[in-house]
Amino acid sequence: MTALEGMGLQVILAHPEYHAVLNDPDNYLEQEYFPEMGETNPFLHMSLHLSMLEQLSIDQPPGIVAVYHQLVNKLGEHPAQHVVLDTLAEIVWQAQRDGSPPDSAAYLERLQQAAKK
């Protein structure tokens, strides 16, 4: 298993609520997910987890590992991951909206602020 596949397995095992979707992907190809109705796209959610794990594996942006450990110490591992995911999703959304690259300094600053709360 490659490192990325191992990360993928880690994400899948941490989300048993998505196992039905993963076990029967053909039935979910046309599924739409509406956040305003409280729905989460499992593929987007797991992709964000993979992105976060990759960022942590290479400490990119620099300093994210230290901030992540602060969040884990404060909240626990999975809740800390969700703080990072929510922040990452917001930064990506803002970049798409503005037609600019993601602002890694703002991303790290928001995570630091969350760790201090």
RAMODA-V668595 format. One record per helix or strand of 2 or more residues. SS is the DSSP state (H for helix, E for strand). FROM is the first residue (numbers start at 1). TO is the last residue. Records with the same first field share a line. If there is no record, write none. Layout:
SS=FROM-TO + FROM-TO
//
This chain:
H=3-14 + 16-23 + 25-28 + 35-37 + 42-58 + 64-75 + 77-98 + 104-116
//
